[in-house]
């Protein structure tokens, strides 16, 4: 009969075909019925099936899973179902809010998107006969099953747009499972959900005040496109600066402790040993801190805004020169009973129990000196620094250095008390310079007295002219030149300091609510410029008009953030239903906060100039929406005007601070603190009740 036909021959893999399979014709599937394919000849009862049939596209039959495997799959399904998060319901506004590209593409790009994401047509199916549905094959091919339901593609990137015919889901509707079981629809919902996106013109303040938007303006195609193009940002700067401020406050409280708490002056009294070698009652006053934090002197050490540490203050320099002039007329007052000695003036040395040893032209000191003597200090008995040519000590005790090493002649002289020329070197020195307060006050007194008034005792020095009390008051990095204050960096270091726990709580709440909300809209760089620029300008203005007060805290920066909200209302004016009400509410809050600034420990000048600089910088840096080509040109011009105005105003403040300083402005102090009571606006210094005593 000849060889077998090609379709009946044994294949290369050793498999034999028993029947031919007809070609699949391109017949469209009937709606409501599952499309499938069948061989043209049904197997008969006497036919022996092949061990490995290939009538299904050559794929092998999947073996049935084991009982252990099915049990494990069931447990996994139960756990996954219980732990799966439900998607967050979205309102109509939140549906339109997104940080990715809009869901519906424009008409211009519809063809491009359709071509790029065109779905493949399902393969043609063979014609159906009139058999019942139970005769159809229940297991269609794998490739064809994948085309029965085309999955919706989701992505978190901004480079795609949906087809125009895509229908937006209603509220509460769940997505279908995407792909396999590795990524669940709830996970994609949580990733793509941005219902808390910062809405332009609204924000946290707008929601708190019940602000509403005009739908007619929002639905404008050009405005909607601008709103969609706005980027969302993470509030990283807000988290960073708040964390740093909390850590700085915690460290300062650990190192310096708490000062007196209250709103009035706090009085302390005790019996203290004074240079007369007697116990004397000493009373002193110091201002309390109602923010519950460190004392004013400790805050200055940490970097508070304090003008005398930032520039040469003529008023303080005049006081220092006055003290040195008095010190030139002092001499060593030696007790007659050899109980000790102290440097004092002629009026403060008792003629009855003490001897005032003053060099005169008839009774000159070493080398014919007439300025002196000084208790415990003499150029004749000092080896380091030695008084030798050309480095001889001048005949002015206020210019004498601190002696670091005495010679052996002085050691021998201490055992010869009969020598009257060296009795000011032999006696026990009772008093040394003590720096008291925050205004550079120096007094020669005992260590017990200095410790009681929280002063800095300089046991190594003999005269007040040998110490710099401003160095002790200011702390931080020493001055580059000893008597020239140059700590200008206090303008921004004070932004990270707080007067106490209560002020820190207010700062944290304002920044986590108001500043965090603004940073989502503006970004970290812009909000950092507004925050730091407003704070630095506010501190500079405060240092000009209230130079002798130590102030800390970012109050100027907070008023700059308040100005940001006002600028946002002005930029979104056509989009708001009631813009006048929104603006009046913000201005009312601003006025109320300026009234609060009349209290002590609240810097109202920092509030005012921080608000002004924040307003100018916000107009220049905040993202804006234009309502026409003319509006865009006008806002660009306004940006340049605001930037130049802010720069000009800052230059004027620098000139007022360094070139034309303001020292005495009594009216200016009323704007910063209104004296409701006698001690309500007490100076942040220590005031002594007892006058100078006689030794």
Secondary structure, 3 states (H helix, E strand, C coil): CCCCCHHHCCCCCCCCCCCCCCCCCCECCCCCCCCCCCCCCCCCCCCCCCCCCCCCCCCCCCCCCCHHHHHHHHHHHHHHHHHCCCCCCCCHHHHHCCCCCCCCCCCCCHHHHHHHCCCCCCCCECCCCCCCHHHCCCCCCHHHHHCCCCCCCCCCCCCCCCCCCCCCCCCCCCCCCCCCCCCCHHHHHHHHCCCCCCCCCCHHHHHHCCCCECHHHHCCHHHHHHHHHCCCCCCHHHHHHHHHHHHHHHHHHHHHCCCCCCCCEEEEEEEEECCCCCEEEEEEEEECCCCCCCCHHHHHHHCCECHHHCCCCHHHHHHHHHHHHHHHCCEEEEECCCCCEEEECCCCCCCCCEEEECCCCCCCCCCCCCCCCECCECHHHEEECECCCCCCCCCCHHHCCCCCEECHHHHHHCCCCCCHHHHHHHCCECCEEEEECCCCEEEEECHHHHHHCCCEEECCCCCHHHCCHHHHHHCCCCCCECCECCCCCHHHHHHHCCCCHHHHHHHHHHHHHHHHHHHHHHCHHHHHHHHHHHHHHHHHHHHHHCCCCCECCCHHHHHHHHHHHHHHHHHCHHHECCHHHHHHHHHHHHHHHHHHCCCCCCCHHHHHHHHHHHHHHHHHHCCCCCCCHHHHHHHHHHHHHHHHHHHHHHHHHHHHHHCCCCCCCHHHHHHHCCCCCCCCCCCCCCEECCCCCCC
